[in-house]
Amino acid sequence: MGGIWGPLALALVAIVLPAAAARVLRRLGRTSLLLSLPIAISLLVNLFFFPGGHQVLLRLGPVTATAEGLAFALEILVRIMAIAGAITLFYLTTRPHDFVVDLERRGISPRAAFVANASVQTVPAMVERAGQITAAQRARGLDTEGSVWRRARGILPLVGPVILGSIAEVEERTMALEARGFTRPGRRTLLWSPPDSGRERLARWALVVALLVVVVARLAGWTA
């Protein structure tokens, strides 16, 4: 969906309203803004180097900000925020265990499901481990507060234990999975599966049809 209003309407209908219904709107907004911040900064810099701009908004020495560059930056920023919001909403409202079990129930191999689960849990696990290591280092006298230089200097003693702890955890998890027959051939018997109502199935198929309609409209040139 081209332009600015299309992605904005999509974000409102498919991200903001579901997040409000799930009561995670505040967390969603904070996380999405943090994820989009580096790209937003680069897009603001792009204002001064957009090629072919004619309507000048601001001049700073040899560089010039144009209206065409601003429109391009806003359009890309809205798309990036919609993507970040959709991914964040999924992770805030879907338990990794339910996600993995449903993947296996639909025929996905246990290895692929484990990779999906590990990718979902990597960042929260590393954040939790970093908090534990920070508390332990503070108990040993490491100064991690105060000026920016002190905080930056306190990062180095944390990086090594976080990485080594992650590697050790992967090894322990691999041994535990092998002991439970994870690599056994054949399909496993699942004792539980997430509930899947008729309304949810109807909503999923409606989303698939809507996606196909948007793709056809885009290819046919009906959208901006």
VOLUMTOR-421987 format. One record per residue (C-alpha): x, y, z negated; residue in one letter. Coordinates in nm, 4 decimals, m for minus. Layout:
<rs>
{xx: X | yy: Y | zz: Z | resn: A}
...
</rs>
This chain:
<rs>
{xx: 0.0000 | yy: 0.0000 | zz: 0.0000 | resn: M}
{xx: 0.1714 | yy: 0.3121 | zz: 0.1229 | resn: G}
{xx: 0.1723 | yy: 0.6596 | zz: m0.0187 | resn: G}
{xx: 0.1315 | yy: 0.7532 | zz: m0.3829 | resn: I}
{xx: m0.2411 | yy: 0.7085 | zz: m0.4495 | resn: W}
{xx: m0.2513 | yy: 0.3441 | zz: m0.3396 | resn: G}
{xx: 0.0082 | yy: 0.2182 | zz: m0.5898 | resn: P}
{xx: m0.1388 | yy: 0.4461 | zz: m0.8580 | resn: L}
{xx: m0.4863 | yy: 0.2978 | zz: m0.8093 | resn: A}
{xx: m0.3397 | yy: m0.0524 | zz: m0.8078 | resn: L}
{xx: m0.1485 | yy: 0.0142 | zz: m1.1307 | resn: A}
{xx: m0.4614 | yy: 0.1531 | zz: m1.2962 | resn: L}
{xx: m0.6869 | yy: m0.1386 | zz: m1.1994 | resn: V}
{xx: m0.4417 | yy: m0.4291 | zz: m1.2247 | resn: A}
{xx: m0.2083 | yy: m0.3128 | zz: m1.5042 | resn: I}
{xx: m0.3442 | yy: m0.0344 | zz: m1.7257 | resn: V}
{xx: m0.6982 | yy: m0.1685 | zz: m1.7708 | resn: L}
{xx: m0.5875 | yy: m0.5302 | zz: m1.8445 | resn: P}
{xx: m0.3185 | yy: m0.4008 | zz: m2.0831 | resn: A}
{xx: m0.5785 | yy: m0.1924 | zz: m2.2663 | resn: A}
{xx: m0.8076 | yy: m0.4956 | zz: m2.2892 | resn: A}
{xx: m0.5194 | yy: m0.7043 | zz: m2.4288 | resn: A}
{xx: m0.4206 | yy: m0.4217 | zz: m2.6690 | resn: R}
{xx: m0.0627 | yy: m0.4047 | zz: m2.5423 | resn: V}
{xx: m0.0893 | yy: m0.0738 | zz: m2.3559 | resn: L}
{xx: 0.1539 | yy: 0.1138 | zz: m2.5824 | resn: R}
{xx: 0.4202 | yy: m0.1584 | zz: m2.5675 | resn: R}
{xx: 0.3645 | yy: m0.1899 | zz: m2.1943 | resn: L}
{xx: 0.4167 | yy: 0.1810 | zz: m2.1358 | resn: G}
{xx: 0.7307 | yy: 0.1981 | zz: m2.3485 | resn: R}
{xx: 0.8928 | yy: m0.1086 | zz: m2.1893 | resn: T}
{xx: 0.7976 | yy: m0.0117 | zz: m1.8342 | resn: S}
{xx: 0.9411 | yy: 0.3364 | zz: m1.8783 | resn: L}
{xx: 1.2668 | yy: 0.1952 | zz: m2.0115 | resn: L}
{xx: 1.2924 | yy: m0.0465 | zz: m1.7179 | resn: L}
{xx: 1.2170 | yy: 0.2277 | zz: m1.4646 | resn: S}
{xx: 1.4396 | yy: 0.4956 | zz: m1.6196 | resn: L}
{xx: 1.7692 | yy: 0.4096 | zz: m1.4396 | resn: P}
{xx: 1.5954 | yy: 0.3975 | zz: m1.1014 | resn: I}
{xx: 1.4076 | yy: 0.7199 | zz: m1.1794 | resn: A}
{xx: 1.7365 | yy: 0.8979 | zz: m1.2507 | resn: I}
{xx: 1.8844 | yy: 0.7761 | zz: m0.9224 | resn: S}
{xx: 1.5719 | yy: 0.8906 | zz: m0.7364 | resn: L}
{xx: 1.6001 | yy: 1.2383 | zz: m0.8871 | resn: L}
{xx: 1.9581 | yy: 1.2530 | zz: m0.7616 | resn: V}
{xx: 1.8255 | yy: 1.1466 | zz: m0.4210 | resn: N}
{xx: 1.6277 | yy: 1.4735 | zz: m0.4062 | resn: L}
{xx: 1.9485 | yy: 1.6578 | zz: m0.3245 | resn: F}
{xx: 2.0664 | yy: 1.4156 | zz: m0.0540 | resn: F}
{xx: 1.7458 | yy: 1.3284 | zz: 0.1339 | resn: F}
{xx: 1.8183 | yy: 1.3491 | zz: 0.5100 | resn: P}
{xx: 1.6016 | yy: 1.5541 | zz: 0.7407 | resn: G}
{xx: 1.4309 | yy: 1.7694 | zz: 0.4774 | resn: G}
{xx: 1.3180 | yy: 2.1147 | zz: 0.5883 | resn: H}
{xx: 1.1077 | yy: 2.2548 | zz: 0.3011 | resn: Q}
{xx: 1.3628 | yy: 2.3730 | zz: 0.0443 | resn: V}
{xx: 1.2635 | yy: 2.3615 | zz: m0.3225 | resn: L}
{xx: 1.5935 | yy: 2.4266 | zz: m0.4986 | resn: L}
{xx: 1.9542 | yy: 2.4968 | zz: m0.4117 | resn: R}
{xx: 2.2472 | yy: 2.4086 | zz: m0.6378 | resn: L}
{xx: 2.5668 | yy: 2.5030 | zz: m0.4653 | resn: G}
{xx: 2.6222 | yy: 2.2885 | zz: m0.1564 | resn: P}
{xx: 2.3277 | yy: 2.0538 | zz: m0.2279 | resn: V}
{xx: 1.9611 | yy: 2.1230 | zz: m0.1615 | resn: T}
{xx: 1.6429 | yy: 1.9662 | zz: m0.3009 | resn: A}
{xx: 1.3623 | yy: 1.9385 | zz: m0.0456 | resn: T}
{xx: 0.9903 | yy: 1.8665 | zz: m0.0637 | resn: A}
{xx: 1.0403 | yy: 1.5633 | zz: 0.1604 | resn: E}
{xx: 1.2930 | yy: 1.4222 | zz: m0.0843 | resn: G}
{xx: 1.0563 | yy: 1.4847 | zz: m0.3759 | resn: L}
{xx: 0.7683 | yy: 1.3067 | zz: m0.1978 | resn: A}
{xx: 0.9939 | yy: 1.0110 | zz: m0.1154 | resn: F}
{xx: 1.1232 | yy: 0.9902 | zz: m0.4745 | resn: A}
{xx: 0.7717 | yy: 1.0004 | zz: m0.6215 | resn: L}
{xx: 0.6476 | yy: 0.7327 | zz: m0.3831 | resn: E}
{xx: 0.9319 | yy: 0.4937 | zz: m0.4673 | resn: I}
{xx: 0.9046 | yy: 0.5707 | zz: m0.8393 | resn: L}
{xx: 0.5330 | yy: 0.4867 | zz: m0.8448 | resn: V}
{xx: 0.6018 | yy: 0.1555 | zz: m0.6719 | resn: R}
{xx: 0.8851 | yy: 0.0688 | zz: m0.9117 | resn: I}
{xx: 0.6701 | yy: 0.1518 | zz: m1.2149 | resn: M}
{xx: 0.3882 | yy: m0.0640 | zz: m1.0779 | resn: A}
{xx: 0.6278 | yy: m0.3563 | zz: m1.0325 | resn: I}
{xx: 0.7836 | yy: m0.3096 | zz: m1.3768 | resn: A}
{xx: 0.4389 | yy: m0.2747 | zz: m1.5344 | resn: G}
{xx: 0.3121 | yy: m0.5949 | zz: m1.3722 | resn: A}
{xx: 0.6135 | yy: m0.7974 | zz: m1.4862 | resn: I}
{xx: 0.5985 | yy: m0.6514 | zz: m1.8374 | resn: T}
{xx: 0.2248 | yy: m0.7176 | zz: m1.8642 | resn: L}
{xx: 0.2796 | yy: m1.0820 | zz: m1.7710 | resn: F}
{xx: 0.5481 | yy: m1.1301 | zz: m2.0359 | resn: Y}
{xx: 0.3468 | yy: m0.9477 | zz: m2.3045 | resn: L}
{xx: 0.0293 | yy: m1.1503 | zz: m2.2507 | resn: T}
{xx: 0.1594 | yy: m1.4968 | zz: m2.1568 | resn: T}
{xx: 0.3229 | yy: m1.7317 | zz: m2.4029 | resn: R}
{xx: 0.6275 | yy: m1.9039 | zz: m2.2489 | resn: P}
{xx: 0.5129 | yy: m2.2440 | zz: m2.3795 | resn: H}
{xx: 0.1744 | yy: m2.2115 | zz: m2.2096 | resn: D}
{xx: 0.3409 | yy: m2.0962 | zz: m1.8897 | resn: F}
{xx: 0.5804 | yy: m2.3920 | zz: m1.8748 | resn: V}
{xx: 0.3138 | yy: m2.6503 | zz: m1.9616 | resn: V}
{xx: 0.0820 | yy: m2.5180 | zz: m1.6918 | resn: D}
{xx: 0.3622 | yy: m2.5265 | zz: m1.4354 | resn: L}
{xx: 0.4257 | yy: m2.8938 | zz: m1.5134 | resn: E}
{xx: 0.0521 | yy: m2.9681 | zz: m1.5040 | resn: R}
{xx: 0.0367 | yy: m2.8274 | zz: m1.1514 | resn: R}
{xx: 0.3177 | yy: m3.0512 | zz: m1.0285 | resn: G}
{xx: 0.6274 | yy: m2.8348 | zz: m1.0787 | resn: I}
{xx: 0.9320 | yy: m3.0417 | zz: m1.1755 | resn: S}
{xx: 1.0416 | yy: m3.0241 | zz: m1.5406 | resn: P}
{xx: 1.3785 | yy: m2.8807 | zz: m1.4351 | resn: R}
{xx: 1.2179 | yy: m2.5894 | zz: m1.2513 | resn: A}
{xx: 0.9798 | yy: m2.5318 | zz: m1.5429 | resn: A}
{xx: 1.2727 | yy: m2.5305 | zz: m1.7864 | resn: F}
{xx: 1.4561 | yy: m2.2727 | zz: m1.5734 | resn: V}
{xx: 1.1449 | yy: m2.0528 | zz: m1.5740 | resn: A}
{xx: 1.1105 | yy: m2.0864 | zz: m1.9508 | resn: N}
{xx: 1.4783 | yy: m2.0126 | zz: m2.0094 | resn: A}
{xx: 1.4638 | yy: m1.7008 | zz: m1.7914 | resn: S}
{xx: 1.1620 | yy: m1.5729 | zz: m1.9837 | resn: V}
{xx: 1.3194 | yy: m1.6318 | zz: m2.3240 | resn: Q}
{xx: 1.6748 | yy: m1.5185 | zz: m2.2456 | resn: T}
{xx: 1.6378 | yy: m1.1472 | zz: m2.3133 | resn: V}
{xx: 1.4291 | yy: m1.1764 | zz: m2.6359 | resn: P}
{xx: 1.6655 | yy: m1.4445 | zz: m2.7678 | resn: A}
{xx: 1.9732 | yy: m1.2326 | zz: m2.6975 | resn: M}
{xx: 1.8118 | yy: m0.9270 | zz: m2.8583 | resn: V}
{xx: 1.7289 | yy: m1.1282 | zz: m3.1706 | resn: E}
{xx: 2.0773 | yy: m1.2776 | zz: m3.1841 | resn: R}
{xx: 2.2350 | yy: m0.9333 | zz: m3.1405 | resn: A}
{xx: 2.0288 | yy: m0.8038 | zz: m3.4336 | resn: G}
{xx: 2.1441 | yy: m1.0909 | zz: m3.6536 | resn: Q}
{xx: 2.5083 | yy: m1.0406 | zz: m3.5572 | resn: I}
{xx: 2.4796 | yy: m0.6655 | zz: m3.6153 | resn: T}
{xx: 2.3441 | yy: m0.7244 | zz: m3.9652 | resn: A}
{xx: 2.6250 | yy: m0.9699 | zz: m4.0380 | resn: A}
{xx: 2.8897 | yy: m0.7298 | zz: m3.9085 | resn: Q}
{xx: 2.7473 | yy: m0.4454 | zz: m4.1185 | resn: R}
{xx: 2.7655 | yy: m0.6696 | zz: m4.4252 | resn: A}
{xx: 3.1376 | yy: m0.7107 | zz: m4.3468 | resn: R}
{xx: 3.1916 | yy: m0.3350 | zz: m4.3295 | resn: G}
{xx: 3.1531 | yy: m0.2639 | zz: m3.9551 | resn: L}
{xx: 3.0310 | yy: 0.0928 | zz: m3.8936 | resn: D}
{xx: 2.7589 | yy: 0.0798 | zz: m3.6247 | resn: T}
{xx: 2.5846 | yy: 0.4067 | zz: m3.7093 | resn: E}
{xx: 2.6706 | yy: 0.7730 | zz: m3.6854 | resn: G}
{xx: 2.8170 | yy: 0.9425 | zz: m3.3783 | resn: S}
{xx: 2.7964 | yy: 0.8110 | zz: m3.0229 | resn: V}
{xx: 3.1661 | yy: 0.7201 | zz: m3.0302 | resn: W}
{xx: 3.1219 | yy: 0.5076 | zz: m3.3446 | resn: R}
{xx: 2.8248 | yy: 0.3267 | zz: m3.1937 | resn: R}
{xx: 3.0143 | yy: 0.2621 | zz: m2.8701 | resn: A}
{xx: 3.3136 | yy: 0.1341 | zz: m3.0668 | resn: R}
{xx: 3.0839 | yy: m0.0988 | zz: m3.2627 | resn: G}
{xx: 2.9546 | yy: m0.2650 | zz: m2.9446 | resn: I}
{xx: 3.2763 | yy: m0.4515 | zz: m2.8681 | resn: L}
{xx: 3.2725 | yy: m0.6666 | zz: m3.1861 | resn: P}
{xx: 2.9141 | yy: m0.7669 | zz: m3.0983 | resn: L}
{xx: 2.9583 | yy: m0.8674 | zz: m2.7335 | resn: V}
{xx: 3.1832 | yy: m1.1666 | zz: m2.7958 | resn: G}
{xx: 2.9677 | yy: m1.3358 | zz: m3.0639 | resn: P}
{xx: 2.6499 | yy: m1.2773 | zz: m2.8597 | resn: V}
{xx: 2.7952 | yy: m1.4401 | zz: m2.5467 | resn: I}
{xx: 2.9592 | yy: m1.7284 | zz: m2.7336 | resn: L}
{xx: 2.6399 | yy: m1.7855 | zz: m2.9329 | resn: G}
{xx: 2.4366 | yy: m1.7990 | zz: m2.6116 | resn: S}
{xx: 2.6726 | yy: m2.0568 | zz: m2.4606 | resn: I}
{xx: 2.6617 | yy: m2.2685 | zz: m2.7769 | resn: A}
{xx: 2.2826 | yy: m2.2508 | zz: m2.7841 | resn: E}
{xx: 2.2611 | yy: m2.3658 | zz: m2.4213 | resn: V}
{xx: 2.4834 | yy: m2.6641 | zz: m2.5025 | resn: E}
{xx: 2.2770 | yy: m2.7576 | zz: m2.8090 | resn: E}
{xx: 1.9520 | yy: m2.7264 | zz: m2.6159 | resn: R}
{xx: 2.0900 | yy: m2.9414 | zz: m2.3336 | resn: T}
{xx: 2.1902 | yy: m3.2184 | zz: m2.5752 | resn: M}
{xx: 1.8499 | yy: m3.2031 | zz: m2.7450 | resn: A}
{xx: 1.6693 | yy: m3.2290 | zz: m2.4108 | resn: L}
{xx: 1.8839 | yy: m3.5230 | zz: m2.3022 | resn: E}
{xx: 1.8087 | yy: m3.7007 | zz: m2.6307 | resn: A}
{xx: 1.4352 | yy: m3.6576 | zz: m2.5593 | resn: R}
{xx: 1.4559 | yy: m3.8057 | zz: m2.2092 | resn: G}
{xx: 1.4328 | yy: m3.4796 | zz: m2.0182 | resn: F}
{xx: 1.6003 | yy: m3.6224 | zz: m1.7066 | resn: T}
{xx: 1.3834 | yy: m3.9350 | zz: m1.7002 | resn: R}
{xx: 1.2387 | yy: m3.9832 | zz: m1.3492 | resn: P}
{xx: 0.8653 | yy: m3.9748 | zz: m1.2921 | resn: G}
{xx: 0.5891 | yy: m3.7445 | zz: m1.4033 | resn: R}
{xx: 0.5481 | yy: m3.6860 | zz: m1.7746 | resn: R}
{xx: 0.2230 | yy: m3.7197 | zz: m1.9670 | resn: T}
{xx: 0.1139 | yy: m3.3876 | zz: m2.1141 | resn: L}
{xx: m0.0745 | yy: m3.3998 | zz: m2.4427 | resn: L}
{xx: m0.2121 | yy: m3.0461 | zz: m2.4073 | resn: W}
{xx: m0.2834 | yy: m2.7994 | zz: m2.1294 | resn: S}
{xx: m0.3900 | yy: m2.4338 | zz: m2.1431 | resn: P}
{xx: m0.7642 | yy: m2.3699 | zz: m2.1045 | resn: P}
{xx: m0.8652 | yy: m2.2636 | zz: m1.7550 | resn: D}
{xx: m1.2211 | yy: m2.1365 | zz: m1.7217 | resn: S}
{xx: m1.4216 | yy: m2.0977 | zz: m1.4043 | resn: G}
{xx: m1.4044 | yy: m1.7188 | zz: m1.4278 | resn: R}
{xx: m1.0259 | yy: m1.7302 | zz: m1.4444 | resn: E}
{xx: m1.0060 | yy: m1.9552 | zz: m1.1381 | resn: R}
{xx: m1.2465 | yy: m1.7254 | zz: m0.9529 | resn: L}
{xx: m1.0361 | yy: m1.4225 | zz: m1.0491 | resn: A}
{xx: m0.7177 | yy: m1.5898 | zz: m0.9218 | resn: R}
{xx: m0.8715 | yy: m1.6765 | zz: m0.5859 | resn: W}
{xx: m1.0142 | yy: m1.3251 | zz: m0.5594 | resn: A}
{xx: m0.6644 | yy: m1.1850 | zz: m0.6147 | resn: L}
{xx: m0.5235 | yy: m1.4132 | zz: m0.3430 | resn: V}
{xx: m0.7935 | yy: m1.3003 | zz: m0.0971 | resn: V}
{xx: m0.7358 | yy: m0.9347 | zz: m0.1889 | resn: A}
{xx: m0.3616 | yy: m0.9773 | zz: m0.1316 | resn: L}
{xx: m0.4220 | yy: m1.1279 | zz: 0.2132 | resn: L}
{xx: m0.6586 | yy: m0.8422 | zz: 0.3009 | resn: V}
{xx: m0.3995 | yy: m0.5819 | zz: 0.1985 | resn: V}
{xx: m0.1248 | yy: m0.7578 | zz: 0.3978 | resn: V}
{xx: m0.3451 | yy: m0.7735 | zz: 0.7094 | resn: V}
{xx: m0.4418 | yy: m0.4080 | zz: 0.6668 | resn: A}
{xx: m0.0774 | yy: m0.3129 | zz: 0.6328 | resn: R}
{xx: 0.0280 | yy: m0.5073 | zz: 0.9432 | resn: L}
{xx: m0.2654 | yy: m0.3657 | zz: 1.1415 | resn: A}
{xx: m0.1738 | yy: m0.0098 | zz: 1.0451 | resn: G}
{xx: m0.4953 | yy: 0.0655 | zz: 0.8551 | resn: W}
{xx: m0.3088 | yy: 0.1887 | zz: 0.5455 | resn: T}
{xx: m0.0779 | yy: 0.4871 | zz: 0.5107 | resn: A}
</rs>
